[in-house]
Amino acid sequence: MDPLPKELYEIICCPDDKGDLKYTKDKKGLECKKCKFVFPIKEGVPILLPKSMQKK
Ligand SMILES: [Zn+2]
């Protein structure tokens, strides 16, 4: 099961360095291939905020 439409998956990228994103193993997040930061996916929507705006 792919929670994101293919078209969307192809255009999204890391907001910090424009790196490609790939699914984490559990598919609950998108990991940047450059900075290795994992962006969470909440209810099917990837939260692509710059790292400085994400709160842990
Ligand atoms: Zn990145």
N, CA, C, O and the ligand as a Tripos MOL2 file, in Angstrom:
@<TRIPOS>MOLECULE
protein
  225   223    57     0     0
PROTEIN
NO_CHARGES

@<TRIPOS>ATOM
      1 N           0.8360   -1.2090    0.0000 N.3       1 MET1
      2 CA          0.0000    0.0000    0.0000 C.3       1 MET1
      3 C           0.8670    1.2540    0.0000 C.2       1 MET1
      4 O           1.7850    1.3900    0.8100 O.2       1 MET1
      5 N           0.5730    2.1400   -0.8930 N.am      2 ASP2
      6 CA          1.3390    3.3790   -0.9730 C.3       2 ASP2
      7 C           0.4370    4.5220   -0.5380 C.2       2 ASP2
      8 O          -0.5370    4.8340   -1.2220 O.2       2 ASP2
      9 N           0.7460    5.1450    0.5790 N.am      3 PRO3
     10 CA         -0.1400    6.1910    1.1000 C.3       3 PRO3
     11 C          -0.1080    7.4830    0.3040 C.2       3 PRO3
     12 O          -0.9970    8.3180    0.4660 O.2       3 PRO3
     13 N           0.8830    7.6740   -0.5470 N.am      4 LEU4
     14 CA          0.9460    8.9200   -1.3130 C.3       4 LEU4
     15 C           0.7680    8.6420   -2.8000 C.2       4 LEU4
     16 O           1.2490    7.6300   -3.3100 O.2       4 LEU4
     17 N           0.0730    9.5470   -3.4970 N.am      5 PRO5
     18 CA         -0.0170    9.4010   -4.9530 C.3       5 PRO5
     19 C           1.3860    9.4710   -5.5630 C.2       5 PRO5
     20 O           2.2380   10.2220   -5.0900 O.2       5 PRO5
     21 N           1.6150    8.6860   -6.6110 N.am      6 LYS6
     22 CA          2.9470    8.6220   -7.2160 C.3       6 LYS6
     23 C           3.4130   10.0030   -7.6900 C.2       6 LYS6
     24 O           4.5830   10.3590   -7.5450 O.2       6 LYS6
     25 N           2.4920   10.7640   -8.2500 N.am      7 GLU7
     26 CA          2.8630   12.0760   -8.7700 C.3       7 GLU7
     27 C           3.3810   12.9860   -7.6520 C.2       7 GLU7
     28 O           4.3500   13.7250   -7.8230 O.2       7 GLU7
     29 N           2.7060   12.9060   -6.5110 N.am      8 LEU8
     30 CA          3.1220   13.7390   -5.3850 C.3       8 LEU8
     31 C           4.4840   13.2910   -4.8640 C.2       8 LEU8
     32 O           5.3470   14.1050   -4.5370 O.2       8 LEU8
     33 N           4.6450   11.9970   -4.7990 N.am      9 TYR9
     34 CA          5.8940   11.4520   -4.2820 C.3       9 TYR9
     35 C           7.0800   11.8920   -5.1330 C.2       9 TYR9
     36 O           8.1940   12.0420   -4.6310 O.2       9 TYR9
     37 N           6.8320   12.0970   -6.4270 N.am     10 GLU10
     38 CA          7.9310   12.4570   -7.3220 C.3      10 GLU10
     39 C           8.3180   13.9230   -7.2270 C.2      10 GLU10
     40 O           9.4540   14.2770   -7.5400 O.2      10 GLU10
     41 N           7.3940   14.7900   -6.7990 N.am     11 ILE11
     42 CA          7.7230   16.2180   -6.7840 C.3      11 ILE11
     43 C           8.1610   16.7170   -5.4200 C.2      11 ILE11
     44 O           8.7860   17.7730   -5.3170 O.2      11 ILE11
     45 N           7.8420   15.9710   -4.3760 N.am     12 ILE12
     46 CA          8.2260   16.4640   -3.0630 C.3      12 ILE12
     47 C           9.7110   16.2240   -2.8110 C.2      12 ILE12
     48 O          10.2940   15.2600   -3.3080 O.2      12 ILE12
     49 N          10.3020   17.1100   -2.0380 N.am     13 CYS13
     50 CA         11.7140   16.9540   -1.7010 C.3      13 CYS13
     51 C          11.9600   17.6420   -0.3610 C.2      13 CYS13
     52 O          11.1030   18.3480    0.1710 O.2      13 CYS13
     53 N          13.1390   17.4150    0.1520 N.am     14 CYS14
     54 CA         13.4990   17.9960    1.4370 C.3      14 CYS14
     55 C          13.4650   19.5270    1.3630 C.2      14 CYS14
     56 O          14.0670   20.1100    0.4620 O.2      14 CYS14
     57 N          12.7710   20.1850    2.2980 N.am     15 PRO15
     58 CA         12.6810   21.6450    2.2570 C.3      15 PRO15
     59 C          14.0020   22.3290    2.5990 C.2      15 PRO15
     60 O          14.1770   23.5150    2.3200 O.2      15 PRO15
     61 N          14.9080   21.6070    3.1850 N.am     16 ASP16
     62 CA         16.1790   22.2200    3.5790 C.3      16 ASP16
     63 C          17.2340   22.1570    2.4780 C.2      16 ASP16
     64 O          17.9210   23.1440    2.2160 O.2      16 ASP16
     65 N          17.3610   21.0000    1.8350 N.am     17 ASP17
     66 CA         18.4390   20.8450    0.8470 C.3      17 ASP17
     67 C          17.9610   20.2930   -0.4890 C.2      17 ASP17
     68 O          18.7720   19.9690   -1.3560 O.2      17 ASP17
     69 N          16.6370   20.1830   -0.6570 N.am     18 LYS18
     70 CA         16.0310   19.6840   -1.9050 C.3      18 LYS18
     71 C          16.4530   18.2530   -2.2300 C.2      18 LYS18
     72 O          16.4190   17.8280   -3.3850 O.2      18 LYS18
     73 N          16.8460   17.5250   -1.2010 N.am     19 GLY19
     74 CA         17.2490   16.1320   -1.4290 C.3      19 GLY19
     75 C          16.0500   15.2490   -1.7100 C.2      19 GLY19
     76 O          14.9210   15.5790   -1.3470 O.2      19 GLY19
     77 N          16.3010   14.1360   -2.3530 N.am     20 ASP20
     78 CA         15.2290   13.1740   -2.6160 C.3      20 ASP20
     79 C          14.7480   12.5550   -1.3150 C.2      20 ASP20
     80 O          15.5160   12.3630   -0.3730 O.2      20 ASP20
     81 N          13.4710   12.2500   -1.2860 N.am     21 LEU21
     82 CA         12.8950   11.6200   -0.1010 C.3      21 LEU21
     83 C          12.5380   10.1760   -0.4120 C.2      21 LEU21
     84 O          12.1270    9.8430   -1.5240 O.2      21 LEU21
     85 N          12.7010    9.3400    0.5820 N.am     22 LYS22
     86 CA         12.2850    7.9470    0.4200 C.3      22 LYS22
     87 C          11.5540    7.5200    1.6840 C.2      22 LYS22
     88 O          11.7450    8.0830    2.7620 O.2      22 LYS22
     89 N          10.7090    6.5060    1.5180 N.am     23 TYR23
     90 CA          9.9610    6.0280    2.6650 C.3      23 TYR23
     91 C          10.8780    5.3620    3.6860 C.2      23 TYR23
     92 O          11.8460    4.6860    3.3380 O.2      23 TYR23
     93 N          10.5450    5.5720    4.9380 N.am     24 THR24
     94 CA         11.1940    4.7780    5.9690 C.3      24 THR24
     95 C          10.6340    3.3610    5.8960 C.2      24 THR24
     96 O           9.6370    3.1240    5.2140 O.2      24 THR24
     97 N          11.2580    2.4320    6.5820 N.am     25 LYS25
     98 CA         10.8330    1.0310    6.4860 C.3      25 LYS25
     99 C           9.3870    0.8270    6.9060 C.2      25 LYS25
    100 O           8.6690    0.0220    6.3130 O.2      25 LYS25
    101 N           8.9600    1.5570    7.9330 N.am     26 ASP26
    102 CA          7.5800    1.3800    8.3950 C.3      26 ASP26
    103 C           6.5960    2.2570    7.6190 C.2      26 ASP26
    104 O           5.3920    2.2240    7.8770 O.2      26 ASP26
    105 N           7.1180    3.0490    6.6600 N.am     27 LYS27
    106 CA          6.2970    3.9280    5.8230 C.3      27 LYS27
    107 C           5.5320    4.9640    6.6350 C.2      27 LYS27
    108 O           4.4930    5.4610    6.2010 O.2      27 LYS27
    109 N           6.0460    5.2830    7.8030 N.am     28 LYS28
    110 CA          5.3890    6.3180    8.6030 C.3      28 LYS28
    111 C           6.0970    7.6550    8.4480 C.2      28 LYS28
    112 O           5.7280    8.6400    9.0870 O.2      28 LYS28
    113 N           7.0970    7.6850    7.6090 N.am     29 GLY29
    114 CA          7.8210    8.9320    7.4090 C.3      29 GLY29
    115 C           8.5760    8.9080    6.1000 C.2      29 GLY29
    116 O           8.6910    7.8690    5.4490 O.2      29 GLY29
    117 N           9.0930   10.0690    5.7200 N.am     30 LEU30
    118 CA          9.9090   10.1830    4.5220 C.3      30 LEU30
    119 C          11.3030   10.6280    4.9370 C.2      30 LEU30
    120 O          11.4610   11.6540    5.5990 O.2      30 LEU30
    121 N          12.3120    9.8590    4.5480 N.am     31 GLU31
    122 CA         13.6770   10.1800    4.9390 C.3      31 GLU31
    123 C          14.4070   10.8500    3.7890 C.2      31 GLU31
    124 O          14.3640   10.3860    2.6490 O.2      31 GLU31
    125 N          15.0820   11.9540    4.1070 N.am     32 CYS32
    126 CA         15.8890   12.6450    3.1030 C.3      32 CYS32
    127 C          17.1670   11.8540    2.8560 C.2      32 CYS32
    128 O          17.8390   11.4250    3.7940 O.2      32 CYS32
    129 N          17.4950   11.6680    1.5640 N.am     33 LYS33
    130 CA         18.7100   10.9140    1.2500 C.3      33 LYS33
    131 C          19.9590   11.7150    1.5670 C.2      33 LYS33
    132 O          21.0310   11.1380    1.7450 O.2      33 LYS33
    133 N          19.8400   13.0350    1.6400 N.am     34 LYS34
    134 CA         21.0160   13.8660    1.9060 C.3      34 LYS34
    135 C          21.2620   14.0370    3.3900 C.2      34 LYS34
    136 O          22.3240   13.6710    3.8940 O.2      34 LYS34
    137 N          20.2710   14.6000    4.1050 N.am     35 CYS35
    138 CA         20.5220   14.9380    5.5050 C.3      35 CYS35
    139 C          19.9980   13.8690    6.4660 C.2      35 CYS35
    140 O          20.2090   13.9580    7.6750 O.2      35 CYS35
    141 N          19.3120   12.8570    5.9200 N.am     36 LYS36
    142 CA         18.8140   11.7410    6.7270 C.3      36 LYS36
    143 C          17.7280   12.1420    7.7160 C.2      36 LYS36
    144 O          17.3710   11.3700    8.6060 O.2      36 LYS36
    145 N          17.2120   13.3390    7.5560 N.am     37 PHE37
    146 CA         16.1260   13.7620    8.4300 C.3      37 PHE37
    147 C          14.8480   13.0500    8.0080 C.2      37 PHE37
    148 O          14.5780   12.9080    6.8160 O.2      37 PHE37
    149 N          14.0680   12.6060    8.9770 N.am     38 VAL38
    150 CA         12.8150   11.9010    8.6780 C.3      38 VAL38
    151 C          11.6390   12.8350    8.9030 C.2      38 VAL38
    152 O          11.4160   13.3200   10.0120 O.2      38 VAL38
    153 N          10.8880   13.0790    7.8340 N.am     39 PHE39
    154 CA          9.6880   13.8970    7.9340 C.3      39 PHE39
    155 C           8.5010   12.9900    8.1960 C.2      39 PHE39
    156 O           8.3100   11.9930    7.5010 O.2      39 PHE39
    157 N           7.7070   13.3340    9.1950 N.am     40 PRO40
    158 CA          6.5750   12.4620    9.5400 C.3      40 PRO40
    159 C           5.4530   12.5370    8.5140 C.2      40 PRO40
    160 O           5.2710   13.5570    7.8490 O.2      40 PRO40
    161 N           4.7080   11.4490    8.3960 N.am     41 ILE41
    162 CA          3.4940   11.4430    7.5810 C.3      41 ILE41
    163 C           2.3220   11.2840    8.5340 C.2      41 ILE41
    164 O           2.2120   10.2870    9.2470 O.2      41 ILE41
    165 N           1.4500   12.2800    8.5360 N.am     42 LYS42
    166 CA          0.3160   12.2360    9.4440 C.3      42 LYS42
    167 C          -0.9760   12.1260    8.6610 C.2      42 LYS42
    168 O          -1.3120   13.0120    7.8750 O.2      42 LYS42
    169 N          -1.7000   11.0370    8.8760 N.am     43 GLU43
    170 CA         -2.9590   10.7850    8.1930 C.3      43 GLU43
    171 C          -2.7980   10.8980    6.6810 C.2      43 GLU43
    172 O          -3.6530   11.4570    5.9940 O.2      43 GLU43
    173 N          -1.6880   10.3600    6.1750 N.am     44 GLY44
    174 CA         -1.4650   10.3320    4.7390 C.3      44 GLY44
    175 C          -0.8410   11.5890    4.1680 C.2      44 GLY44
    176 O          -0.5570   11.6530    2.9720 O.2      44 GLY44
    177 N          -0.6230   12.5990    5.0160 N.am     45 VAL45
    178 CA         -0.0630   13.8580    4.5240 C.3      45 VAL45
    179 C           1.3490   14.0370    5.0650 C.2      45 VAL45
    180 O           1.5420   14.0810    6.2800 O.2      45 VAL45
    181 N           2.3370   14.1400    4.1800 N.am     46 PRO46
    182 CA          3.7000   14.3450    4.6660 C.3      46 PRO46
    183 C           3.8930   15.7490    5.2190 C.2      46 PRO46
    184 O           3.4820   16.7340    4.6060 O.2      46 PRO46
    185 N           4.5230   15.8280    6.3820 N.am     47 ILE47
    186 CA          4.7550   17.1280    7.0160 C.3      47 ILE47
    187 C           6.1450   17.5950    6.6120 C.2      47 ILE47
    188 O           7.1410   17.2450    7.2440 O.2      47 ILE47
    189 N           6.1970   18.3940    5.5470 N.am     48 LEU48
    190 CA          7.4940   18.7910    5.0050 C.3      48 LEU48
    191 C           7.8740   20.1930    5.4590 C.2      48 LEU48
    192 O           8.0070   21.1110    4.6500 O.2      48 LEU48
    193 N           8.0430   20.3410    6.7620 N.am     49 LEU49
    194 CA          8.5060   21.6180    7.2930 C.3      49 LEU49
    195 C          10.0210   21.5510    7.4510 C.2      49 LEU49
    196 O          10.5770   20.4920    7.7420 O.2      49 LEU49
    197 N          10.6830   22.6910    7.2570 N.am     50 PRO50
    198 CA         12.1280   22.7070    7.5010 C.3      50 PRO50
    199 C          12.4290   22.2390    8.9130 C.2      50 PRO50
    200 O          11.6180   22.4030    9.8240 O.2      50 PRO50
    201 N          13.5980   21.6590    9.0780 N.am     51 LYS51
    202 CA         13.9570   21.0930   10.3840 C.3      51 LYS51
    203 C          13.8080   22.1200   11.5010 C.2      51 LYS51
    204 O          13.4120   21.7810   12.6160 O.2      51 LYS51
    205 N          14.1270   23.3700   11.1980 N.am     52 SER52
    206 CA         14.0860   24.3970   12.2330 C.3      52 SER52
    207 C          12.6590   24.6620   12.7120 C.2      52 SER52
    208 O          12.4590   25.2280   13.7860 O.2      52 SER52
    209 N          11.6640   24.2530   11.9130 N.am     53 MET53
    210 CA         10.2680   24.4950   12.2920 C.3      53 MET53
    211 C           9.6020   23.2640   12.8820 C.2      53 MET53
    212 O           8.4690   23.3380   13.3560 O.2      53 MET53
    213 N          10.2930   22.1380   12.8570 N.am     54 GLN54
    214 CA          9.7050   20.9210   13.4130 C.3      54 GLN54
    215 C          10.0520   20.8290   14.8940 C.2      54 GLN54
    216 O          11.1780   21.1030   15.3090 O.2      54 GLN54
    217 N           9.0630   20.4400   15.6660 N.am     55 LYS55
    218 CA          9.3010   20.2600   17.0860 C.3      55 LYS55
    219 C           9.2500   18.7840   17.4190 C.2      55 LYS55
    220 O           8.3800   18.0480   16.9560 O.2      55 LYS55
    221 N          10.1990   18.3750   18.2290 N.am     56 LYS56
    222 CA         10.2450   16.9510   18.5650 C.3      56 LYS56
    223 C           9.5220   16.7070   19.8770 C.2      56 LYS56
    224 O           9.4460   15.5680   20.3380 O.2      56 LYS56
    225 ZN         17.4860   17.0170    3.5280 Zn       57 ZN57
@<TRIPOS>BOND
     1     1     2 1
     2     2     3 1
     3     3     4 2
     4     3     5 am
     5     5     6 1
     6     6     7 1
     7     7     8 2
     8     7     9 am
     9     9    10 1
    10    10    11 1
    11    11    12 2
    12    11    13 am
    13    13    14 1
    14    14    15 1
    15    15    16 2
    16    15    17 am
    17    17    18 1
    18    18    19 1
    19    19    20 2
    20    19    21 am
    21    21    22 1
    22    22    23 1
    23    23    24 2
    24    23    25 am
    25    25    26 1
    26    26    27 1
    27    27    28 2
    28    27    29 am
    29    29    30 1
    30    30    31 1
    31    31    32 2
    32    31    33 am
    33    33    34 1
    34    34    35 1
    35    35    36 2
    36    35    37 am
    37    37    38 1
    38    38    39 1
    39    39    40 2
    40    39    41 am
    41    41    42 1
    42    42    43 1
    43    43    44 2
    44    43    45 am
    45    45    46 1
    46    46    47 1
    47    47    48 2
    48    47    49 am
    49    49    50 1
    50    50    51 1
    51    51    52 2
    52    51    53 am
    53    53    54 1
    54    54    55 1
    55    55    56 2
    56    55    57 am
    57    57    58 1
    58    58    59 1
    59    59    60 2
    60    59    61 am
    61    61    62 1
    62    62    63 1
    63    63    64 2
    64    63    65 am
    65    65    66 1
    66    66    67 1
    67    67    68 2
    68    67    69 am
    69    69    70 1
    70    70    71 1
    71    71    72 2
    72    71    73 am
    73    73    74 1
    74    74    75 1
    75    75    76 2
    76    75    77 am
    77    77    78 1
    78    78    79 1
    79    79    80 2
    80    79    81 am
    81    81    82 1
    82    82    83 1
    83    83    84 2
    84    83    85 am
    85    85    86 1
    86    86    87 1
    87    87    88 2
    88    87    89 am
    89    89    90 1
    90    90    91 1
    91    91    92 2
    92    91    93 am
    93    93    94 1
    94    94    95 1
    95    95    96 2
    96    95    97 am
    97    97    98 1
    98    98    99 1
    99    99   100 2
   100    99   101 am
   101   101   102 1
   102   102   103 1
   103   103   104 2
   104   103   105 am
   105   105   106 1
   106   106   107 1
   107   107   108 2
   108   107   109 am
   109   109   110 1
   110   110   111 1
   111   111   112 2
   112   111   113 am
   113   113   114 1
   114   114   115 1
   115   115   116 2
   116   115   117 am
   117   117   118 1
   118   118   119 1
   119   119   120 2
   120   119   121 am
   121   121   122 1
   122   122   123 1
   123   123   124 2
   124   123   125 am
   125   125   126 1
   126   126   127 1
   127   127   128 2
   128   127   129 am
   129   129   130 1
   130   130   131 1
   131   131   132 2
   132   131   133 am
   133   133   134 1
   134   134   135 1
   135   135   136 2
   136   135   137 am
   137   137   138 1
   138   138   139 1
   139   139   140 2
   140   139   141 am
   141   141   142 1
   142   142   143 1
   143   143   144 2
   144   143   145 am
   145   145   146 1
   146   146   147 1
   147   147   148 2
   148   147   149 am
   149   149   150 1
   150   150   151 1
   151   151   152 2
   152   151   153 am
   153   153   154 1
   154   154   155 1
   155   155   156 2
   156   155   157 am
   157   157   158 1
   158   158   159 1
   159   159   160 2
   160   159   161 am
   161   161   162 1
   162   162   163 1
   163   163   164 2
   164   163   165 am
   165   165   166 1
   166   166   167 1
   167   167   168 2
   168   167   169 am
   169   169   170 1
   170   170   171 1
   171   171   172 2
   172   171   173 am
   173   173   174 1
   174   174   175 1
   175   175   176 2
   176   175   177 am
   177   177   178 1
   178   178   179 1
   179   179   180 2
   180   179   181 am
   181   181   182 1
   182   182   183 1
   183   183   184 2
   184   183   185 am
   185   185   186 1
   186   186   187 1
   187   187   188 2
   188   187   189 am
   189   189   190 1
   190   190   191 1
   191   191   192 2
   192   191   193 am
   193   193   194 1
   194   194   195 1
   195   195   196 2
   196   195   197 am
   197   197   198 1
   198   198   199 1
   199   199   200 2
   200   199   201 am
   201   201   202 1
   202   202   203 1
   203   203   204 2
   204   203   205 am
   205   205   206 1
   206   206   207 1
   207   207   208 2
   208   207   209 am
   209   209   210 1
   210   210   211 1
   211   211   212 2
   212   211   213 am
   213   213   214 1
   214   214   215 1
   215   215   216 2
   216   215   217 am
   217   217   218 1
   218   218   219 1
   219   219   220 2
   220   219   221 am
   221   221   222 1
   222   222   223 1
   223   223   224 2
@<TRIPOS>SUBSTRUCTURE
     1 MET1         2 RESIDUE 1 A MET
     2 ASP2         6 RESIDUE 1 A ASP
     3 PRO3        10 RESIDUE 1 A PRO
     4 LEU4        14 RESIDUE 1 A LEU
     5 PRO5        18 RESIDUE 1 A PRO
     6 LYS6        22 RESIDUE 1 A LYS
     7 GLU7        26 RESIDUE 1 A GLU
     8 LEU8        30 RESIDUE 1 A LEU
     9 TYR9        34 RESIDUE 1 A TYR
    10 GLU10       38 RESIDUE 1 A GLU
    11 ILE11       42 RESIDUE 1 A ILE
    12 ILE12       46 RESIDUE 1 A ILE
    13 CYS13       50 RESIDUE 1 A CYS
    14 CYS14       54 RESIDUE 1 A CYS
    15 PRO15       58 RESIDUE 1 A PRO
    16 ASP16       62 RESIDUE 1 A ASP
    17 ASP17       66 RESIDUE 1 A ASP
    18 LYS18       70 RESIDUE 1 A LYS
    19 GLY19       74 RESIDUE 1 A GLY
    20 ASP20       78 RESIDUE 1 A ASP
    21 LEU21       82 RESIDUE 1 A LEU
    22 LYS22       86 RESIDUE 1 A LYS
    23 TYR23       90 RESIDUE 1 A TYR
    24 THR24       94 RESIDUE 1 A THR
    25 LYS25       98 RESIDUE 1 A LYS
    26 ASP26      102 RESIDUE 1 A ASP
    27 LYS27      106 RESIDUE 1 A LYS
    28 LYS28      110 RESIDUE 1 A LYS
    29 GLY29      114 RESIDUE 1 A GLY
    30 LEU30      118 RESIDUE 1 A LEU
    31 GLU31      122 RESIDUE 1 A GLU
    32 CYS32      126 RESIDUE 1 A CYS
    33 LYS33      130 RESIDUE 1 A LYS
    34 LYS34      134 RESIDUE 1 A LYS
    35 CYS35      138 RESIDUE 1 A CYS
    36 LYS36      142 RESIDUE 1 A LYS
    37 PHE37      146 RESIDUE 1 A PHE
    38 VAL38      150 RESIDUE 1 A VAL
    39 PHE39      154 RESIDUE 1 A PHE
    40 PRO40      158 RESIDUE 1 A PRO
    41 ILE41      162 RESIDUE 1 A ILE
    42 LYS42      166 RESIDUE 1 A LYS
    43 GLU43      170 RESIDUE 1 A GLU
    44 GLY44      174 RESIDUE 1 A GLY
    45 VAL45      178 RESIDUE 1 A VAL
    46 PRO46      182 RESIDUE 1 A PRO
    47 ILE47      186 RESIDUE 1 A ILE
    48 LEU48      190 RESIDUE 1 A LEU
    49 LEU49      194 RESIDUE 1 A LEU
    50 PRO50      198 RESIDUE 1 A PRO
    51 LYS51      202 RESIDUE 1 A LYS
    52 SER52      206 RESIDUE 1 A SER
    53 MET53      210 RESIDUE 1 A MET
    54 GLN54      214 RESIDUE 1 A GLN
    55 LYS55      218 RESIDUE 1 A LYS
    56 LYS56      222 RESIDUE 1 A LYS
    57 ZN57       225 GROUP 0 **** ****
